[in-house]
Amino acid sequence: MDLERINNIVNQNEKFDVFYNERAVWIQEINENNQMAKVGFVDNFEEKDVFIKDLYERTL
């Protein structure tokens, strides 16, 4: 995913299906300087800092 798309998702009121390593996540914070995002995993309480480029949307 690129920075423009992730900012678009964060600033929308709709729900988007975003994934990291085949796991659904929600985006908590974005650090544009180092291209990282803090995500929370939908399936448990785990949080992780990941590279924005490693996030993706699943297309149907």
CHARMM internal coordinates of N, CA and C (Angstrom, degrees):
IC EDIT
DIST 1 N 1 CA 1.4441
DIST 1 CA 1 C 1.5269
ANGL 1 N 1 CA 1 C 107.03
DIST 1 C 2 N 1.2983
ANGL 1 CA 1 C 2 N 116.47
DIHE 1 N 1 CA 1 C 2 N 150.83
DIST 2 N 2 CA 1.4620
ANGL 1 C 2 N 2 CA 118.41
DIHE 1 CA 1 C 2 N 2 CA 178.48
DIST 2 CA 2 C 1.5317
ANGL 2 N 2 CA 2 C 110.14
DIHE 1 C 2 N 2 CA 2 C -106.05
DIST 2 C 3 N 1.3141
ANGL 2 CA 2 C 3 N 115.35
DIHE 2 N 2 CA 2 C 3 N 167.71
DIST 3 N 3 CA 1.4588
ANGL 2 C 3 N 3 CA 122.23
DIHE 2 CA 2 C 3 N 3 CA -174.92
DIST 3 CA 3 C 1.5302
ANGL 3 N 3 CA 3 C 111.98
DIHE 2 C 3 N 3 CA 3 C -61.09
DIST 3 C 4 N 1.3116
ANGL 3 CA 3 C 4 N 117.38
DIHE 3 N 3 CA 3 C 4 N -40.59
DIST 4 N 4 CA 1.4658
ANGL 3 C 4 N 4 CA 120.28
DIHE 3 CA 3 C 4 N 4 CA 179.94
DIST 4 CA 4 C 1.5291
ANGL 4 N 4 CA 4 C 111.13
DIHE 3 C 4 N 4 CA 4 C -61.71
DIST 4 C 5 N 1.3306
ANGL 4 CA 4 C 5 N 116.75
DIHE 4 N 4 CA 4 C 5 N -43.91
DIST 5 N 5 CA 1.4684
ANGL 4 C 5 N 5 CA 120.12
DIHE 4 CA 4 C 5 N 5 CA -178.97
DIST 5 CA 5 C 1.5213
ANGL 5 N 5 CA 5 C 111.14
DIHE 4 C 5 N 5 CA 5 C -67.60
DIST 5 C 6 N 1.3103
ANGL 5 CA 5 C 6 N 118.48
DIHE 5 N 5 CA 5 C 6 N -41.98
DIST 6 N 6 CA 1.4632
ANGL 5 C 6 N 6 CA 120.63
DIHE 5 CA 5 C 6 N 6 CA -178.55
DIST 6 CA 6 C 1.5295
ANGL 6 N 6 CA 6 C 110.38
DIHE 5 C 6 N 6 CA 6 C -65.30
DIST 6 C 7 N 1.3317
ANGL 6 CA 6 C 7 N 117.45
DIHE 6 N 6 CA 6 C 7 N -38.41
DIST 7 N 7 CA 1.4678
ANGL 6 C 7 N 7 CA 120.11
DIHE 6 CA 6 C 7 N 7 CA 175.92
DIST 7 CA 7 C 1.5266
ANGL 7 N 7 CA 7 C 110.89
DIHE 6 C 7 N 7 CA 7 C -64.88
DIST 7 C 8 N 1.3211
ANGL 7 CA 7 C 8 N 116.85
DIHE 7 N 7 CA 7 C 8 N -38.11
DIST 8 N 8 CA 1.4573
ANGL 7 C 8 N 8 CA 121.36
DIHE 7 CA 7 C 8 N 8 CA 177.35
DIST 8 CA 8 C 1.5256
ANGL 8 N 8 CA 8 C 110.34
DIHE 7 C 8 N 8 CA 8 C -61.38
DIST 8 C 9 N 1.3162
ANGL 8 CA 8 C 9 N 117.26
DIHE 8 N 8 CA 8 C 9 N -45.42
DIST 9 N 9 CA 1.4676
ANGL 8 C 9 N 9 CA 121.58
DIHE 8 CA 8 C 9 N 9 CA 179.78
DIST 9 CA 9 C 1.5190
ANGL 9 N 9 CA 9 C 111.02
DIHE 8 C 9 N 9 CA 9 C -62.28
DIST 9 C 10 N 1.3171
ANGL 9 CA 9 C 10 N 117.02
DIHE 9 N 9 CA 9 C 10 N -46.54
DIST 10 N 10 CA 1.4709
ANGL 9 C 10 N 10 CA 121.32
DIHE 9 CA 9 C 10 N 10 CA -177.07
DIST 10 CA 10 C 1.5274
ANGL 10 N 10 CA 10 C 111.23
DIHE 9 C 10 N 10 CA 10 C -63.63
DIST 10 C 11 N 1.3151
ANGL 10 CA 10 C 11 N 117.50
DIHE 10 N 10 CA 10 C 11 N -33.08
DIST 11 N 11 CA 1.4621
ANGL 10 C 11 N 11 CA 120.80
DIHE 10 CA 10 C 11 N 11 CA -176.02
DIST 11 CA 11 C 1.5255
ANGL 11 N 11 CA 11 C 113.91
DIHE 10 C 11 N 11 CA 11 C -89.93
DIST 11 C 12 N 1.3155
ANGL 11 CA 11 C 12 N 118.58
DIHE 11 N 11 CA 11 C 12 N 3.39
DIST 12 N 12 CA 1.4577
ANGL 11 C 12 N 12 CA 122.60
DIHE 11 CA 11 C 12 N 12 CA 178.53
DIST 12 CA 12 C 1.5243
ANGL 12 N 12 CA 12 C 110.08
DIHE 11 C 12 N 12 CA 12 C -96.55
DIST 12 C 13 N 1.3164
ANGL 12 CA 12 C 13 N 116.21
DIHE 12 N 12 CA 12 C 13 N 156.12
DIST 13 N 13 CA 1.4634
ANGL 12 C 13 N 13 CA 121.07
DIHE 12 CA 12 C 13 N 13 CA 175.82
DIST 13 CA 13 C 1.5248
ANGL 13 N 13 CA 13 C 112.22
DIHE 12 C 13 N 13 CA 13 C -90.48
DIST 13 C 14 N 1.3299
ANGL 13 CA 13 C 14 N 117.79
DIHE 13 N 13 CA 13 C 14 N -9.27
DIST 14 N 14 CA 1.4515
ANGL 13 C 14 N 14 CA 120.00
DIHE 13 CA 13 C 14 N 14 CA -179.34
DIST 14 CA 14 C 1.5256
ANGL 14 N 14 CA 14 C 110.83
DIHE 13 C 14 N 14 CA 14 C -85.02
DIST 14 C 15 N 1.3270
ANGL 14 CA 14 C 15 N 114.45
DIHE 14 N 14 CA 14 C 15 N 166.25
DIST 15 N 15 CA 1.4554
ANGL 14 C 15 N 15 CA 121.09
DIHE 14 CA 14 C 15 N 15 CA 178.13
DIST 15 CA 15 C 1.5228
ANGL 15 N 15 CA 15 C 109.23
DIHE 14 C 15 N 15 CA 15 C -92.62
DIST 15 C 16 N 1.3091
ANGL 15 CA 15 C 16 N 116.21
DIHE 15 N 15 CA 15 C 16 N 135.46
DIST 16 N 16 CA 1.4579
ANGL 15 C 16 N 16 CA 122.32
DIHE 15 CA 15 C 16 N 16 CA 176.51
DIST 16 CA 16 C 1.5240
ANGL 16 N 16 CA 16 C 108.07
DIHE 15 C 16 N 16 CA 16 C -122.48
DIST 16 C 17 N 1.3152
ANGL 16 CA 16 C 17 N 117.09
DIHE 16 N 16 CA 16 C 17 N 142.46
DIST 17 N 17 CA 1.4633
ANGL 16 C 17 N 17 CA 121.70
DIHE 16 CA 16 C 17 N 17 CA 177.50
DIST 17 CA 17 C 1.5198
ANGL 17 N 17 CA 17 C 108.83
DIHE 16 C 17 N 17 CA 17 C -88.14
DIST 17 C 18 N 1.3428
ANGL 17 CA 17 C 18 N 115.27
DIHE 17 N 17 CA 17 C 18 N 103.26
DIST 18 N 18 CA 1.4592
ANGL 17 C 18 N 18 CA 122.04
DIHE 17 CA 17 C 18 N 18 CA -178.88
DIST 18 CA 18 C 1.5230
ANGL 18 N 18 CA 18 C 107.41
DIHE 17 C 18 N 18 CA 18 C -112.99
DIST 18 C 19 N 1.3362
ANGL 18 CA 18 C 19 N 115.31
DIHE 18 N 18 CA 18 C 19 N 140.05
DIST 19 N 19 CA 1.4613
ANGL 18 C 19 N 19 CA 120.91
DIHE 18 CA 18 C 19 N 19 CA -174.64
DIST 19 CA 19 C 1.5209
ANGL 19 N 19 CA 19 C 111.42
DIHE 18 C 19 N 19 CA 19 C -130.78
DIST 19 C 20 N 1.3308
ANGL 19 CA 19 C 20 N 113.73
DIHE 19 N 19 CA 19 C 20 N 153.84
DIST 20 N 20 CA 1.4609
ANGL 19 C 20 N 20 CA 123.18
DIHE 19 CA 19 C 20 N 20 CA 171.42
DIST 20 CA 20 C 1.5265
ANGL 20 N 20 CA 20 C 106.23
DIHE 19 C 20 N 20 CA 20 C -137.93
DIST 20 C 21 N 1.3035
ANGL 20 CA 20 C 21 N 117.40
DIHE 20 N 20 CA 20 C 21 N 120.54
DIST 21 N 21 CA 1.4812
ANGL 20 C 21 N 21 CA 121.95
DIHE 20 CA 20 C 21 N 21 CA -178.60
DIST 21 CA 21 C 1.5180
ANGL 21 N 21 CA 21 C 112.39
DIHE 20 C 21 N 21 CA 21 C 50.49
DIST 21 C 22 N 1.3209
ANGL 21 CA 21 C 22 N 116.40
DIHE 21 N 21 CA 21 C 22 N 48.70
DIST 22 N 22 CA 1.4675
ANGL 21 C 22 N 22 CA 123.20
DIHE 21 CA 21 C 22 N 22 CA 177.12
DIST 22 CA 22 C 1.5252
ANGL 22 N 22 CA 22 C 114.24
DIHE 21 C 22 N 22 CA 22 C 67.17
DIST 22 C 23 N 1.3314
ANGL 22 CA 22 C 23 N 117.86
DIHE 22 N 22 CA 22 C 23 N 12.40
DIST 23 N 23 CA 1.4638
ANGL 22 C 23 N 23 CA 121.72
DIHE 22 CA 22 C 23 N 23 CA 178.45
DIST 23 CA 23 C 1.5265
ANGL 23 N 23 CA 23 C 109.11
DIHE 22 C 23 N 23 CA 23 C -116.70
DIST 23 C 24 N 1.3239
ANGL 23 CA 23 C 24 N 115.42
DIHE 23 N 23 CA 23 C 24 N 134.75
DIST 24 N 24 CA 1.4632
ANGL 23 C 24 N 24 CA 120.72
DIHE 23 CA 23 C 24 N 24 CA 178.75
DIST 24 CA 24 C 1.5257
ANGL 24 N 24 CA 24 C 109.77
DIHE 23 C 24 N 24 CA 24 C -69.57
DIST 24 C 25 N 1.3340
ANGL 24 CA 24 C 25 N 115.36
DIHE 24 N 24 CA 24 C 25 N 137.94
DIST 25 N 25 CA 1.4631
ANGL 24 C 25 N 25 CA 121.14
DIHE 24 CA 24 C 25 N 25 CA -178.87
DIST 25 CA 25 C 1.5251
ANGL 25 N 25 CA 25 C 109.63
DIHE 24 C 25 N 25 CA 25 C -135.73
DIST 25 C 26 N 1.3207
ANGL 25 CA 25 C 26 N 115.28
DIHE 25 N 25 CA 25 C 26 N 161.78
DIST 26 N 26 CA 1.4549
ANGL 25 C 26 N 26 CA 120.17
DIHE 25 CA 25 C 26 N 26 CA 166.46
DIST 26 CA 26 C 1.5136
ANGL 26 N 26 CA 26 C 107.08
DIHE 25 C 26 N 26 CA 26 C -118.79
DIST 26 C 27 N 1.2999
ANGL 26 CA 26 C 27 N 115.81
DIHE 26 N 26 CA 26 C 27 N 146.24
DIST 27 N 27 CA 1.4636
ANGL 26 C 27 N 27 CA 122.14
DIHE 26 CA 26 C 27 N 27 CA -175.78
DIST 27 CA 27 C 1.5184
ANGL 27 N 27 CA 27 C 108.50
DIHE 26 C 27 N 27 CA 27 C -89.28
DIST 27 C 28 N 1.3220
ANGL 27 CA 27 C 28 N 116.13
DIHE 27 N 27 CA 27 C 28 N 121.55
DIST 28 N 28 CA 1.4561
ANGL 27 C 28 N 28 CA 121.69
DIHE 27 CA 27 C 28 N 28 CA -178.67
DIST 28 CA 28 C 1.5251
ANGL 28 N 28 CA 28 C 112.22
DIHE 27 C 28 N 28 CA 28 C -95.53
DIST 28 C 29 N 1.3147
ANGL 28 CA 28 C 29 N 116.26
DIHE 28 N 28 CA 28 C 29 N -43.57
DIST 29 N 29 CA 1.4716
ANGL 28 C 29 N 29 CA 121.47
DIHE 28 CA 28 C 29 N 29 CA -178.18
DIST 29 CA 29 C 1.5207
ANGL 29 N 29 CA 29 C 109.10
DIHE 28 C 29 N 29 CA 29 C -146.94
DIST 29 C 30 N 1.3257
ANGL 29 CA 29 C 30 N 114.46
DIHE 29 N 29 CA 29 C 30 N 156.08
DIST 30 N 30 CA 1.4661
ANGL 29 C 30 N 30 CA 120.72
DIHE 29 CA 29 C 30 N 30 CA 174.89
DIST 30 CA 30 C 1.5252
ANGL 30 N 30 CA 30 C 107.87
DIHE 29 C 30 N 30 CA 30 C -125.96
DIST 30 C 31 N 1.3182
ANGL 30 CA 30 C 31 N 116.39
DIHE 30 N 30 CA 30 C 31 N 132.97
DIST 31 N 31 CA 1.4554
ANGL 30 C 31 N 31 CA 122.20
DIHE 30 CA 30 C 31 N 31 CA 172.82
DIST 31 CA 31 C 1.5224
ANGL 31 N 31 CA 31 C 106.59
DIHE 30 C 31 N 31 CA 31 C -113.79
DIST 31 C 32 N 1.3203
ANGL 31 CA 31 C 32 N 115.78
DIHE 31 N 31 CA 31 C 32 N 97.17
DIST 32 N 32 CA 1.4647
ANGL 31 C 32 N 32 CA 120.85
DIHE 31 CA 31 C 32 N 32 CA -175.45
DIST 32 CA 32 C 1.5221
ANGL 32 N 32 CA 32 C 112.33
DIHE 31 C 32 N 32 CA 32 C -66.04
DIST 32 C 33 N 1.3302
ANGL 32 CA 32 C 33 N 117.63
DIHE 32 N 32 CA 32 C 33 N -30.20
DIST 33 N 33 CA 1.4680
ANGL 32 C 33 N 33 CA 120.49
DIHE 32 CA 32 C 33 N 33 CA -176.70
DIST 33 CA 33 C 1.5216
ANGL 33 N 33 CA 33 C 112.54
DIHE 32 C 33 N 33 CA 33 C -62.46
DIST 33 C 34 N 1.3192
ANGL 33 CA 33 C 34 N 116.97
DIHE 33 N 33 CA 33 C 34 N -42.06
DIST 34 N 34 CA 1.4627
ANGL 33 C 34 N 34 CA 118.14
DIHE 33 CA 33 C 34 N 34 CA -179.00
DIST 34 CA 34 C 1.5350
ANGL 34 N 34 CA 34 C 112.45
DIHE 33 C 34 N 34 CA 34 C -110.37
DIST 34 C 35 N 1.3545
ANGL 34 CA 34 C 35 N 116.12
DIHE 34 N 34 CA 34 C 35 N 13.69
DIST 35 N 35 CA 1.4641
ANGL 34 C 35 N 35 CA 121.45
DIHE 34 CA 34 C 35 N 35 CA 175.35
DIST 35 CA 35 C 1.5322
ANGL 35 N 35 CA 35 C 112.73
DIHE 34 C 35 N 35 CA 35 C 58.56
DIST 35 C 36 N 1.3409
ANGL 35 CA 35 C 36 N 115.76
DIHE 35 N 35 CA 35 C 36 N 39.79
DIST 36 N 36 CA 1.4620
ANGL 35 C 36 N 36 CA 121.74
DIHE 35 CA 35 C 36 N 36 CA -179.60
DIST 36 CA 36 C 1.5285
ANGL 36 N 36 CA 36 C 109.88
DIHE 35 C 36 N 36 CA 36 C -117.67
DIST 36 C 37 N 1.3238
ANGL 36 CA 36 C 37 N 114.74
DIHE 36 N 36 CA 36 C 37 N 156.30
DIST 37 N 37 CA 1.4608
ANGL 36 C 37 N 37 CA 121.38
DIHE 36 CA 36 C 37 N 37 CA 174.56
DIST 37 CA 37 C 1.5173
ANGL 37 N 37 CA 37 C 107.86
DIHE 36 C 37 N 37 CA 37 C -134.58
DIST 37 C 38 N 1.3265
ANGL 37 CA 37 C 38 N 116.03
DIHE 37 N 37 CA 37 C 38 N 140.74
DIST 38 N 38 CA 1.4531
ANGL 37 C 38 N 38 CA 120.04
DIHE 37 CA 37 C 38 N 38 CA 171.50
DIST 38 CA 38 C 1.5219
ANGL 38 N 38 CA 38 C 105.87
DIHE 37 C 38 N 38 CA 38 C -91.03
DIST 38 C 39 N 1.3264
ANGL 38 CA 38 C 39 N 115.79
DIHE 38 N 38 CA 38 C 39 N 125.54
DIST 39 N 39 CA 1.4540
ANGL 38 C 39 N 39 CA 120.56
DIHE 38 CA 38 C 39 N 39 CA -179.09
DIST 39 CA 39 C 1.5176
ANGL 39 N 39 CA 39 C 109.55
DIHE 38 C 39 N 39 CA 39 C -122.27
DIST 39 C 40 N 1.3171
ANGL 39 CA 39 C 40 N 114.63
DIHE 39 N 39 CA 39 C 40 N 154.04
DIST 40 N 40 CA 1.4489
ANGL 39 C 40 N 40 CA 122.01
DIHE 39 CA 39 C 40 N 40 CA 170.98
DIST 40 CA 40 C 1.5169
ANGL 40 N 40 CA 40 C 107.44
DIHE 39 C 40 N 40 CA 40 C -114.09
DIST 40 C 41 N 1.3156
ANGL 40 CA 40 C 41 N 116.27
DIHE 40 N 40 CA 40 C 41 N 140.05
DIST 41 N 41 CA 1.4616
ANGL 40 C 41 N 41 CA 120.35
DIHE 40 CA 40 C 41 N 41 CA -179.58
DIST 41 CA 41 C 1.5170
ANGL 41 N 41 CA 41 C 109.77
DIHE 40 C 41 N 41 CA 41 C -86.00
DIST 41 C 42 N 1.3261
ANGL 41 CA 41 C 42 N 116.30
DIHE 41 N 41 CA 41 C 42 N 135.28
DIST 42 N 42 CA 1.4524
ANGL 41 C 42 N 42 CA 122.56
DIHE 41 CA 41 C 42 N 42 CA -176.58
DIST 42 CA 42 C 1.5318
ANGL 42 N 42 CA 42 C 111.21
DIHE 41 C 42 N 42 CA 42 C -67.12
DIST 42 C 43 N 1.3360
ANGL 42 CA 42 C 43 N 117.22
DIHE 42 N 42 CA 42 C 43 N -32.12
DIST 43 N 43 CA 1.4646
ANGL 42 C 43 N 43 CA 120.42
DIHE 42 CA 42 C 43 N 43 CA -173.68
DIST 43 CA 43 C 1.5287
ANGL 43 N 43 CA 43 C 115.40
DIHE 42 C 43 N 43 CA 43 C -84.93
DIST 43 C 44 N 1.3336
ANGL 43 CA 43 C 44 N 118.30
DIHE 43 N 43 CA 43 C 44 N -4.06
DIST 44 N 44 CA 1.4710
ANGL 43 C 44 N 44 CA 121.32
DIHE 43 CA 43 C 44 N 44 CA 175.32
DIST 44 CA 44 C 1.5308
ANGL 44 N 44 CA 44 C 109.07
DIHE 43 C 44 N 44 CA 44 C -163.38
DIST 44 C 45 N 1.3083
ANGL 44 CA 44 C 45 N 117.83
DIHE 44 N 44 CA 44 C 45 N -167.98
DIST 45 N 45 CA 1.4656
ANGL 44 C 45 N 45 CA 121.30
DIHE 44 CA 44 C 45 N 45 CA -176.12
DIST 45 CA 45 C 1.5240
ANGL 45 N 45 CA 45 C 113.14
DIHE 44 C 45 N 45 CA 45 C -95.55
DIST 45 C 46 N 1.3207
ANGL 45 CA 45 C 46 N 117.44
DIHE 45 N 45 CA 45 C 46 N 10.93
DIST 46 N 46 CA 1.4570
ANGL 45 C 46 N 46 CA 121.86
DIHE 45 CA 45 C 46 N 46 CA -177.56
DIST 46 CA 46 C 1.5292
ANGL 46 N 46 CA 46 C 110.84
DIHE 45 C 46 N 46 CA 46 C -69.40
DIST 46 C 47 N 1.3263
ANGL 46 CA 46 C 47 N 115.43
DIHE 46 N 46 CA 46 C 47 N 142.10
DIST 47 N 47 CA 1.4630
ANGL 46 C 47 N 47 CA 122.96
DIHE 46 CA 46 C 47 N 47 CA 173.49
DIST 47 CA 47 C 1.5211
ANGL 47 N 47 CA 47 C 107.43
DIHE 46 C 47 N 47 CA 47 C -124.34
DIST 47 C 48 N 1.3266
ANGL 47 CA 47 C 48 N 115.76
DIHE 47 N 47 CA 47 C 48 N 151.72
DIST 48 N 48 CA 1.4632
ANGL 47 C 48 N 48 CA 119.10
DIHE 47 CA 47 C 48 N 48 CA -178.59
DIST 48 CA 48 C 1.5196
ANGL 48 N 48 CA 48 C 109.23
DIHE 47 C 48 N 48 CA 48 C -155.89
DIST 48 C 49 N 1.3406
ANGL 48 CA 48 C 49 N 116.21
DIHE 48 N 48 CA 48 C 49 N 146.11
DIST 49 N 49 CA 1.4617
ANGL 48 C 49 N 49 CA 122.10
DIHE 48 CA 48 C 49 N 49 CA 170.80
DIST 49 CA 49 C 1.5184
ANGL 49 N 49 CA 49 C 107.32
DIHE 48 C 49 N 49 CA 49 C -91.05
DIST 49 C 50 N 1.3314
ANGL 49 CA 49 C 50 N 116.19
DIHE 49 N 49 CA 49 C 50 N 125.12
DIST 50 N 50 CA 1.4688
ANGL 49 C 50 N 50 CA 121.30
DIHE 49 CA 49 C 50 N 50 CA -177.13
DIST 50 CA 50 C 1.5225
ANGL 50 N 50 CA 50 C 109.58
DIHE 49 C 50 N 50 CA 50 C -131.76
DIST 50 C 51 N 1.3105
ANGL 50 CA 50 C 51 N 115.58
DIHE 50 N 50 CA 50 C 51 N 158.50
DIST 51 N 51 CA 1.4575
ANGL 50 C 51 N 51 CA 119.67
DIHE 50 CA 50 C 51 N 51 CA 174.34
DIST 51 CA 51 C 1.5239
ANGL 51 N 51 CA 51 C 109.25
DIHE 50 C 51 N 51 CA 51 C -71.31
DIST 51 C 52 N 1.3229
ANGL 51 CA 51 C 52 N 116.21
DIHE 51 N 51 CA 51 C 52 N 137.27
DIST 52 N 52 CA 1.4662
ANGL 51 C 52 N 52 CA 121.59
DIHE 51 CA 51 C 52 N 52 CA 179.66
DIST 52 CA 52 C 1.5269
ANGL 52 N 52 CA 52 C 110.28
DIHE 51 C 52 N 52 CA 52 C -57.88
DIST 52 C 53 N 1.3097
ANGL 52 CA 52 C 53 N 117.45
DIHE 52 N 52 CA 52 C 53 N -36.76
DIST 53 N 53 CA 1.4706
ANGL 52 C 53 N 53 CA 120.84
DIHE 52 CA 52 C 53 N 53 CA -178.44
DIST 53 CA 53 C 1.5252
ANGL 53 N 53 CA 53 C 112.31
DIHE 52 C 53 N 53 CA 53 C -64.01
DIST 53 C 54 N 1.3407
ANGL 53 CA 53 C 54 N 118.18
DIHE 53 N 53 CA 53 C 54 N -18.91
DIST 54 N 54 CA 1.4640
ANGL 53 C 54 N 54 CA 121.84
DIHE 53 CA 53 C 54 N 54 CA -179.20
DIST 54 CA 54 C 1.5294
ANGL 54 N 54 CA 54 C 113.14
DIHE 53 C 54 N 54 CA 54 C -89.46
DIST 54 C 55 N 1.3341
ANGL 54 CA 54 C 55 N 117.48
DIHE 54 N 54 CA 54 C 55 N -4.08
DIST 55 N 55 CA 1.4599
ANGL 54 C 55 N 55 CA 121.29
DIHE 54 CA 54 C 55 N 55 CA 176.15
DIST 55 CA 55 C 1.5250
ANGL 55 N 55 CA 55 C 108.74
DIHE 54 C 55 N 55 CA 55 C -88.89
DIST 55 C 56 N 1.3089
ANGL 55 CA 55 C 56 N 115.86
DIHE 55 N 55 CA 55 C 56 N 149.00
DIST 56 N 56 CA 1.4627
ANGL 55 C 56 N 56 CA 119.02
DIHE 55 CA 55 C 56 N 56 CA 179.69
DIST 56 CA 56 C 1.5233
ANGL 56 N 56 CA 56 C 110.64
DIHE 55 C 56 N 56 CA 56 C -151.94
DIST 56 C 57 N 1.3216
ANGL 56 CA 56 C 57 N 113.84
DIHE 56 N 56 CA 56 C 57 N 160.38
DIST 57 N 57 CA 1.4639
ANGL 56 C 57 N 57 CA 121.69
DIHE 56 CA 56 C 57 N 57 CA 174.48
DIST 57 CA 57 C 1.5100
ANGL 57 N 57 CA 57 C 107.56
DIHE 56 C 57 N 57 CA 57 C -104.25
DIST 57 C 58 N 1.3030
ANGL 57 CA 57 C 58 N 114.91
DIHE 57 N 57 CA 57 C 58 N 140.61
DIST 58 N 58 CA 1.4665
ANGL 57 C 58 N 58 CA 119.28
DIHE 57 CA 57 C 58 N 58 CA 177.92
DIST 58 CA 58 C 1.5159
ANGL 58 N 58 CA 58 C 108.45
DIHE 57 C 58 N 58 CA 58 C -89.89
DIST 58 C 59 N 1.3014
ANGL 58 CA 58 C 59 N 116.47
DIHE 58 N 58 CA 58 C 59 N 127.96
DIST 59 N 59 CA 1.4558
ANGL 58 C 59 N 59 CA 120.89
DIHE 58 CA 58 C 59 N 59 CA 178.54
DIST 59 CA 59 C 1.5228
ANGL 59 N 59 CA 59 C 109.25
DIHE 58 C 59 N 59 CA 59 C -97.97
DIST 59 C 60 N 1.3139
ANGL 59 CA 59 C 60 N 115.54
DIHE 59 N 59 CA 59 C 60 N 141.46
DIST 60 N 60 CA 1.4699
ANGL 59 C 60 N 60 CA 120.14
DIHE 59 CA 59 C 60 N 60 CA -178.93
DIST 60 CA 60 C 1.5052
ANGL 60 N 60 CA 60 C 110.50
DIHE 59 C 60 N 60 CA 60 C -91.98
END
COOR INIT
IC SEED 1 N 1 CA 1 C
IC BUILD
